[in-house]
Amino acid sequence: MSLKQQITEDMKAAMRAKETARLGAIRLLLAAMKQREVDERIELSDADIIAIIEKMNKQRRDSISQFEVAGRQDLADIEKFEMSVLATYMPQQFNDDEIAKEIFEAIASTGAAGLQDMGKVMAQLKPRLAGRADIGKVSALTKEKLSKLSG
């Protein structure tokens, strides 16, 4: 079953179970997916859907921090719940050791010698780690490893 079919089935299940909060989160995801399909006139692949979920999660993280600063824990809790629903559609996340192994392999295969090769290494890592690791974190770890090579 494709990710899109699974999300649609989960929406139907949430409707039957009268889980309004979960249903709302799934509908937001489906709306974002439909918007992209209409805008770009494409059929979304699982990788495209994962990219949409990552973007939505980033928006939620930003909102949560802003709501907590403003003292609106009620709104932050709603965003956290939506993130937990979206997380069910993401592939298994890599742990730090797996990320470090991927970075090491990318550095070795590109022949990177320092920070000037950051772009080459990241170009190889992004497709392999998409949806499985926070790319910002991967970028920081890669930069750290490459600076040790050149320094």
N, CA and C atoms as a LAMMPS dump frame, in Angstrom:
ITEM: TIMESTEP
0
ITEM: NUMBER OF ATOMS
453
ITEM: BOX BOUNDS ff ff ff
-5.0000000000000000e+02 5.0000000000000000e+02
-5.0000000000000000e+02 5.0000000000000000e+02
-5.0000000000000000e+02 5.0000000000000000e+02
ITEM: ATOMS id mol type element x y z
1 1 1 N 0.855 -1.181 0
2 1 2 C 0 0 0
3 1 3 C 0.9 1.244 0
4 2 1 N 0.591 2.167 -0.88
5 2 2 C 1.38 3.394 -0.935
6 2 3 C 1.078 4.261 0.286
7 3 1 N 1.953 5.204 0.539
8 3 2 C 1.792 6.108 1.676
9 3 3 C 0.505 6.926 1.532
10 4 1 N 0.219 7.342 0.312
11 4 2 C -0.993 8.128 0.047
12 4 3 C -2.248 7.314 0.385
13 5 1 N -2.268 6.045 -0.01
14 5 2 C -3.407 5.178 0.298
15 5 3 C -3.536 4.963 1.802
16 6 1 N -2.403 4.797 2.464
17 6 2 C -2.42 4.58 3.912
18 6 3 C -2.994 5.8 4.633
19 7 1 N -2.596 6.988 4.196
20 7 2 C -3.086 8.22 4.822
21 7 3 C -4.592 8.351 4.608
22 8 1 N -5.058 8.028 3.403
23 8 2 C -6.491 8.089 3.109
24 8 3 C -7.265 7.091 3.971
25 9 1 N -6.727 5.875 4.114
26 9 2 C -7.383 4.861 4.959
27 9 3 C -7.412 5.305 6.42
28 10 1 N -6.327 5.915 6.887
29 10 2 C -6.275 6.409 8.265
30 10 3 C -7.299 7.521 8.485
31 11 1 N -7.51 8.348 7.45
32 11 2 C -8.525 9.397 7.562
33 11 3 C -9.908 8.767 7.743
34 12 1 N -10.201 7.741 6.963
35 12 2 C -11.498 7.061 7.07
36 12 3 C -11.663 6.426 8.448
37 13 1 N -10.589 5.816 8.945
38 13 2 C -10.631 5.188 10.271
39 13 3 C -10.859 6.23 11.359
40 14 1 N -10.213 7.381 11.241
41 14 2 C -10.383 8.456 12.225
42 14 3 C -11.81 9.001 12.168
43 15 1 N -12.388 9.047 10.972
44 15 2 C -13.785 9.5 10.843
45 15 3 C -14.719 8.524 11.54
46 16 1 N -14.509 7.214 11.298
47 16 2 C -15.367 6.194 11.911
48 16 3 C -15.244 6.202 13.432
49 17 1 N -14.019 6.423 13.927
50 17 2 C -13.764 6.406 15.367
51 17 3 C -14.09 7.749 16.022
52 18 1 N -14.48 8.724 15.206
53 18 2 C -14.812 10.065 15.688
54 18 3 C -13.652 10.705 16.462
55 19 1 N -12.417 10.493 15.953
56 19 2 C -11.219 11.106 16.537
57 19 3 C -10.99 12.436 15.821
58 20 1 N -11.628 13.483 16.305
59 20 2 C -11.632 14.755 15.582
60 20 3 C -10.244 15.397 15.489
61 21 1 N -9.455 15.328 16.542
62 21 2 C -8.126 15.949 16.51
63 21 3 C -7.229 15.233 15.504
64 22 1 N -7.253 13.917 15.541
65 22 2 C -6.45 13.12 14.6
66 22 3 C -6.935 13.349 13.166
67 23 1 N -8.236 13.368 12.987
68 23 2 C -8.829 13.601 11.673
69 23 3 C -8.393 14.957 11.114
70 24 1 N -8.38 15.97 11.967
71 24 2 C -7.961 17.306 11.538
72 24 3 C -6.522 17.319 11.058
73 25 1 N -5.643 16.641 11.781
74 25 2 C -4.23 16.592 11.407
75 25 3 C -4.048 15.856 10.072
76 26 1 N -4.767 14.76 9.897
77 26 2 C -4.662 13.998 8.65
78 26 3 C -5.213 14.81 7.485
79 27 1 N -6.293 15.523 7.717
80 27 2 C -6.866 16.356 6.656
81 27 3 C -5.919 17.485 6.25
82 28 1 N -5.197 18.05 7.215
83 28 2 C -4.202 19.076 6.88
84 28 3 C -3.134 18.499 5.948
85 29 1 N -2.69 17.29 6.255
86 29 2 C -1.693 16.63 5.424
87 29 3 C -2.252 16.352 4.028
88 30 1 N -3.46 15.824 3.96
89 30 2 C -4.067 15.532 2.663
90 30 3 C -4.268 16.802 1.838
91 31 1 N -4.622 17.886 2.51
92 31 2 C -4.798 19.164 1.806
93 31 3 C -3.472 19.65 1.229
94 32 1 N -2.391 19.517 1.999
95 32 2 C -1.069 19.927 1.517
96 32 3 C -0.64 19.062 0.329
97 33 1 N -0.95 17.762 0.411
98 33 2 C -0.612 16.857 -0.68
99 33 3 C -1.399 17.231 -1.94
100 34 1 N -2.687 17.441 -1.785
101 34 2 C -3.547 17.778 -2.923
102 34 3 C -3.103 19.099 -3.553
103 35 1 N -2.754 20.086 -2.715
104 35 2 C -2.304 21.381 -3.203
105 35 3 C -1.073 21.22 -4.089
106 36 1 N -0.131 20.413 -3.64
107 36 2 C 1.09 20.21 -4.42
108 36 3 C 0.794 19.481 -5.727
109 37 1 N -0.103 18.486 -5.666
110 37 2 C -0.46 17.759 -6.89
111 37 3 C -1.103 18.689 -7.917
112 38 1 N -1.977 19.556 -7.453
113 38 2 C -2.663 20.487 -8.348
114 38 3 C -1.691 21.529 -8.883
115 39 1 N -0.878 22.104 -7.996
116 39 2 C 0.065 23.148 -8.407
117 39 3 C 1.061 22.643 -9.451
118 40 1 N 1.596 21.449 -9.217
119 40 2 C 2.664 20.943 -10.077
120 40 3 C 2.17 19.949 -11.125
121 41 1 N 0.866 19.633 -11.079
122 41 2 C 0.259 18.678 -12.015
123 41 3 C 1.038 17.354 -12.048
124 42 1 N 1.251 16.799 -10.85
125 42 2 C 1.989 15.538 -10.728
126 42 3 C 1.23 14.597 -9.796
127 43 1 N 1.601 13.336 -9.846
128 43 2 C 1.132 12.345 -8.888
129 43 3 C 2.26 12.193 -7.869
130 44 1 N 1.973 12.402 -6.589
131 44 2 C 3.019 12.38 -5.569
132 44 3 C 3.535 10.97 -5.306
133 45 1 N 4.847 10.847 -5.191
134 45 2 C 5.464 9.586 -4.776
135 45 3 C 5.57 9.599 -3.25
136 46 1 N 5.942 8.463 -2.691
137 46 2 C 6.128 8.403 -1.236
138 46 3 C 7.207 9.39 -0.787
139 47 1 N 8.26 9.546 -1.576
140 47 2 C 9.333 10.489 -1.234
141 47 3 C 8.812 11.924 -1.217
142 48 1 N 7.929 12.268 -2.164
143 48 2 C 7.331 13.606 -2.198
144 48 3 C 6.491 13.847 -0.952
145 49 1 N 5.735 12.827 -0.551
146 49 2 C 4.869 12.945 0.632
147 49 3 C 5.726 13.116 1.883
148 50 1 N 6.817 12.378 1.972
149 50 2 C 7.717 12.51 3.122
150 50 3 C 8.293 13.919 3.178
151 51 1 N 8.629 14.487 2.023
152 51 2 C 9.145 15.862 1.982
153 51 3 C 8.089 16.846 2.486
154 52 1 N 6.835 16.627 2.126
155 52 2 C 5.741 17.485 2.599
156 52 3 C 5.608 17.368 4.119
157 53 1 N 5.684 16.14 4.623
158 53 2 C 5.566 15.918 6.076
159 53 3 C 6.723 16.596 6.812
160 54 1 N 7.941 16.488 6.256
161 54 2 C 9.095 17.153 6.888
162 54 3 C 8.876 18.658 6.96
163 55 1 N 8.37 19.234 5.875
164 55 2 C 8.106 20.671 5.851
165 55 3 C 7.041 21.042 6.89
166 56 1 N 5.994 20.236 6.97
167 56 2 C 4.933 20.507 7.946
168 56 3 C 5.467 20.389 9.377
169 57 1 N 6.325 19.401 9.612
170 57 2 C 6.911 19.242 10.95
171 57 3 C 7.789 20.427 11.311
172 58 1 N 8.552 20.937 10.346
173 58 2 C 9.394 22.111 10.597
174 58 3 C 8.514 23.305 10.966
175 59 1 N 7.408 23.482 10.246
176 59 2 C 6.482 24.569 10.564
177 59 3 C 5.927 24.397 11.976
178 60 1 N 5.609 23.172 12.349
179 60 2 C 5.065 22.901 13.686
180 60 3 C 6.103 23.208 14.763
181 61 1 N 7.364 22.799 14.53
182 61 2 C 8.418 23.082 15.517
183 61 3 C 8.565 24.59 15.723
184 62 1 N 8.538 25.348 14.629
185 62 2 C 8.641 26.807 14.725
186 62 3 C 7.458 27.375 15.51
187 63 1 N 6.269 26.876 15.206
188 63 2 C 5.06 27.35 15.887
189 63 3 C 5.106 27.029 17.376
190 64 1 N 5.549 25.818 17.708
191 64 2 C 5.618 25.41 19.113
192 64 3 C 6.526 26.346 19.893
193 65 1 N 7.687 26.656 19.35
194 65 2 C 8.606 27.539 20.081
195 65 3 C 7.998 28.929 20.246
196 66 1 N 7.322 29.427 19.213
197 66 2 C 6.698 30.745 19.313
198 66 3 C 5.536 30.737 20.317
199 67 1 N 4.727 29.687 20.303
200 67 2 C 3.607 29.601 21.238
201 67 3 C 4.097 29.504 22.677
202 68 1 N 5.18 28.732 22.904
203 68 2 C 5.692 28.586 24.262
204 68 3 C 6.275 29.894 24.773
205 69 1 N 6.942 30.653 23.893
206 69 2 C 7.48 31.961 24.279
207 69 3 C 6.331 32.897 24.644
208 70 1 N 5.227 32.795 23.915
209 70 2 C 4.071 33.663 24.143
210 70 3 C 3.187 33.167 25.297
211 71 1 N 3.55 32.021 25.886
212 71 2 C 2.767 31.506 27.006
213 71 3 C 1.465 30.831 26.585
214 72 1 N 1.386 30.378 25.36
215 72 2 C 0.18 29.711 24.854
216 72 3 C 0.418 28.2 24.768
217 73 1 N 0.515 27.556 25.916
218 73 2 C 0.786 26.125 25.961
219 73 3 C -0.336 25.325 25.316
220 74 1 N -1.576 25.829 25.378
221 74 2 C -2.698 25.127 24.758
222 74 3 C -2.49 24.969 23.251
223 75 1 N -2.028 26.023 22.602
224 75 2 C -1.778 25.966 21.162
225 75 3 C -0.53 25.126 20.847
226 76 1 N 0.465 25.206 21.707
227 76 2 C 1.674 24.399 21.523
228 76 3 C 1.331 22.907 21.611
229 77 1 N 0.43 22.548 22.521
230 77 2 C 0.022 21.149 22.674
231 77 3 C -0.682 20.632 21.424
232 78 1 N -1.496 21.474 20.797
233 78 2 C -2.174 21.09 19.555
234 78 3 C -1.143 20.804 18.465
235 79 1 N -0.147 21.685 18.35
236 79 2 C 0.9 21.496 17.345
237 79 3 C 1.699 20.214 17.627
238 80 1 N 1.985 19.947 18.901
239 80 2 C 2.725 18.735 19.262
240 80 3 C 1.925 17.487 18.897
241 81 1 N 0.605 17.536 19.118
242 81 2 C -0.23 16.394 18.755
243 81 3 C -0.199 16.174 17.241
244 82 1 N -0.304 17.263 16.477
245 82 2 C -0.263 17.147 15.017
246 82 3 C 1.068 16.556 14.565
247 83 1 N 2.162 16.96 15.208
248 83 2 C 3.471 16.391 14.878
249 83 3 C 3.511 14.892 15.164
250 84 1 N 2.875 14.465 16.253
251 84 2 C 2.871 13.034 16.582
252 84 3 C 2.081 12.242 15.547
253 85 1 N 1.006 12.829 15.026
254 85 2 C 0.227 12.155 13.976
255 85 3 C 1.063 12.063 12.703
256 86 1 N 1.713 13.167 12.331
257 86 2 C 2.535 13.18 11.122
258 86 3 C 3.712 12.208 11.234
259 87 1 N 4.243 12.05 12.436
260 87 2 C 5.404 11.177 12.648
261 87 3 C 5.093 9.718 12.304
262 88 1 N 3.83 9.329 12.387
263 88 2 C 3.474 7.936 12.085
264 88 3 C 3.693 7.591 10.616
265 89 1 N 3.8 8.598 9.759
266 89 2 C 3.982 8.356 8.324
267 89 3 C 5.441 8.479 7.888
268 90 1 N 6.308 8.815 8.815
269 90 2 C 7.727 8.978 8.494
270 90 3 C 8.439 7.628 8.611
271 91 1 N 9.484 7.416 7.792
272 91 2 C 10.274 6.186 7.928
273 91 3 C 11.029 6.192 9.258
274 92 1 N 11.517 5.022 9.632
275 92 2 C 12.284 4.899 10.873
276 92 3 C 13.456 5.874 10.853
277 93 1 N 13.587 6.662 11.921
278 93 2 C 14.66 7.66 11.999
279 93 3 C 15.991 6.985 12.318
280 94 1 N 17.065 7.509 11.705
281 94 2 C 18.412 7.021 11.986
282 94 3 C 18.869 7.55 13.337
283 95 1 N 19.637 6.732 14.067
284 95 2 C 20.226 7.224 15.306
285 95 3 C 21.565 7.9 14.968
286 96 1 N 22.216 8.474 15.969
287 96 2 C 23.447 9.235 15.737
288 96 3 C 24.561 8.385 15.129
289 97 1 N 24.661 7.118 15.551
290 97 2 C 25.7 6.238 15.01
291 97 3 C 25.475 5.971 13.525
292 98 1 N 24.215 5.739 13.143
293 98 2 C 23.899 5.479 11.735
294 98 3 C 24.16 6.721 10.879
295 99 1 N 23.829 7.89 11.428
296 99 2 C 24.083 9.142 10.707
297 99 3 C 25.592 9.33 10.511
298 100 1 N 26.363 9.096 11.569
299 100 2 C 27.822 9.237 11.488
300 100 3 C 28.399 8.278 10.45
301 101 1 N 27.87 7.06 10.382
302 101 2 C 28.332 6.071 9.411
303 101 3 C 28.044 6.555 7.987
304 102 1 N 26.855 7.083 7.755
305 102 2 C 26.488 7.602 6.431
306 102 3 C 27.404 8.772 6.039
307 103 1 N 27.678 9.656 6.99
308 103 2 C 28.558 10.801 6.719
309 103 3 C 29.959 10.301 6.356
310 104 1 N 30.464 9.347 7.125
311 104 2 C 31.796 8.787 6.863
312 104 3 C 31.852 8.183 5.459
313 105 1 N 30.822 7.417 5.086
314 105 2 C 30.78 6.785 3.761
315 105 3 C 30.724 7.841 2.652
316 106 1 N 29.939 8.899 2.866
317 106 2 C 29.814 9.96 1.85
318 106 3 C 31.139 10.704 1.685
319 107 1 N 31.813 10.96 2.794
320 107 2 C 33.12 11.638 2.728
321 107 3 C 34.115 10.756 1.965
322 108 1 N 34.112 9.467 2.281
323 108 2 C 35.043 8.54 1.628
324 108 3 C 34.748 8.423 0.128
325 109 1 N 33.479 8.301 -0.229
326 109 2 C 33.144 8.09 -1.647
327 109 3 C 33.329 9.341 -2.503
328 110 1 N 33.222 10.529 -1.886
329 110 2 C 33.428 11.764 -2.661
330 110 3 C 34.884 12.203 -2.644
331 111 1 N 35.663 11.619 -1.758
332 111 2 C 37.068 12.014 -1.651
333 111 3 C 37.215 13.397 -1.04
334 112 1 N 36.265 13.784 -0.201
335 112 2 C 36.275 15.109 0.414
336 112 3 C 37.519 15.288 1.275
337 113 1 N 38.125 16.483 1.156
338 113 2 C 39.357 16.756 1.897
339 113 3 C 39.196 17.893 2.899
340 114 1 N 38.053 18.557 2.892
341 114 2 C 37.856 19.659 3.82
342 114 3 C 36.525 20.335 3.6
343 115 1 N 36.365 21.487 4.253
344 115 2 C 35.095 22.213 4.186
345 115 3 C 34.704 22.628 2.768
346 116 1 N 35.676 22.813 1.893
347 116 2 C 35.365 23.218 0.52
348 116 3 C 34.557 22.139 -0.207
349 117 1 N 34.554 20.911 0.295
350 117 2 C 33.826 19.799 -0.333
351 117 3 C 32.476 19.533 0.327
352 118 1 N 32.047 20.443 1.185
353 118 2 C 30.779 20.282 1.909
354 118 3 C 29.603 20.043 0.944
355 119 1 N 29.55 20.789 -0.135
356 119 2 C 28.45 20.665 -1.099
357 119 3 C 28.379 19.286 -1.725
358 120 1 N 29.538 18.746 -2.099
359 120 2 C 29.578 17.406 -2.706
360 120 3 C 29.066 16.347 -1.737
361 121 1 N 29.519 16.453 -0.486
362 121 2 C 29.143 15.464 0.525
363 121 3 C 27.639 15.564 0.819
364 122 1 N 27.138 16.774 1.003
365 122 2 C 25.716 16.955 1.309
366 122 3 C 24.836 16.523 0.138
367 123 1 N 25.302 16.754 -1.089
368 123 2 C 24.537 16.332 -2.267
369 123 3 C 24.352 14.818 -2.268
370 124 1 N 25.331 14.11 -1.749
371 124 2 C 25.225 12.658 -1.693
372 124 3 C 24.382 12.205 -0.488
373 125 1 N 24.465 12.939 0.614
374 125 2 C 23.753 12.543 1.83
375 125 3 C 22.248 12.827 1.775
376 126 1 N 21.866 13.956 1.204
377 126 2 C 20.456 14.364 1.228
378 126 3 C 19.501 13.294 0.71
379 127 1 N 19.727 12.716 -0.467
380 127 2 C 18.766 11.71 -0.925
381 127 3 C 18.765 10.447 -0.059
382 128 1 N 19.926 10.102 0.5
383 128 2 C 20.005 8.884 1.315
384 128 3 C 19.364 9.058 2.686
385 129 1 N 19.386 10.278 3.212
386 129 2 C 18.884 10.504 4.565
387 129 3 C 17.543 11.233 4.605
388 130 1 N 17 11.577 3.458
389 130 2 C 15.733 12.322 3.42
390 130 3 C 14.643 11.567 4.179
391 131 1 N 14.05 12.245 5.135
392 131 2 C 12.986 11.653 5.926
393 131 3 C 13.462 10.751 7.04
394 132 1 N 14.747 10.453 7.069
395 132 2 C 15.26 9.539 8.078
396 132 3 C 16.14 10.227 9.095
397 133 1 N 16.462 11.513 8.841
398 133 2 C 17.294 12.282 9.761
399 133 3 C 17.052 13.765 9.503
400 134 1 N 17.252 14.563 10.537
401 134 2 C 17.13 16.016 10.409
402 134 3 C 18.334 16.504 9.597
403 135 1 N 18.073 17.027 8.402
404 135 2 C 19.149 17.43 7.488
405 135 3 C 19.995 18.559 8.092
406 136 1 N 19.389 19.423 8.894
407 136 2 C 20.152 20.473 9.57
408 136 3 C 21.197 19.888 10.504
409 137 1 N 20.796 18.866 11.239
410 137 2 C 21.71 18.181 12.157
411 137 3 C 22.809 17.461 11.367
412 138 1 N 22.413 16.814 10.266
413 138 2 C 23.372 16.116 9.412
414 138 3 C 24.394 17.11 8.865
415 139 1 N 23.928 18.274 8.443
416 139 2 C 24.8 19.304 7.895
417 139 3 C 25.819 19.756 8.941
418 140 1 N 25.354 19.979 10.16
419 140 2 C 26.256 20.415 11.236
420 140 3 C 27.31 19.344 11.534
421 141 1 N 26.888 18.085 11.592
422 141 2 C 27.834 16.995 11.863
423 141 3 C 28.833 16.841 10.718
424 142 1 N 28.353 16.991 9.492
425 142 2 C 29.24 16.893 8.316
426 142 3 C 30.268 18.004 8.346
427 143 1 N 29.822 19.226 8.653
428 143 2 C 30.735 20.359 8.72
429 143 3 C 31.817 20.12 9.769
430 144 1 N 31.394 19.577 10.921
431 144 2 C 32.333 19.288 11.996
432 144 3 C 33.384 18.261 11.541
433 145 1 N 32.941 17.201 10.884
434 145 2 C 33.869 16.161 10.428
435 145 3 C 34.82 16.688 9.351
436 146 1 N 34.277 17.484 8.419
437 146 2 C 35.103 18.027 7.342
438 146 3 C 36.123 19.05 7.879
439 147 1 N 35.734 19.811 8.896
440 147 2 C 36.688 20.789 9.449
441 147 3 C 37.841 20.079 10.146
442 148 1 N 37.601 18.901 10.708
443 148 2 C 38.684 18.12 11.323
444 148 3 C 39.639 17.597 10.26
445 149 1 N 39.087 17.278 9.073
446 149 2 C 39.941 16.786 7.99
447 149 3 C 40.882 17.87 7.489
448 150 1 N 40.351 19.093 7.335
449 150 2 C 41.162 20.168 6.77
450 150 3 C 42.002 20.874 7.829
451 151 1 N 41.631 20.705 9.103
452 151 2 C 42.345 21.436 10.136
453 151 3 C 43.326 20.587 10.815
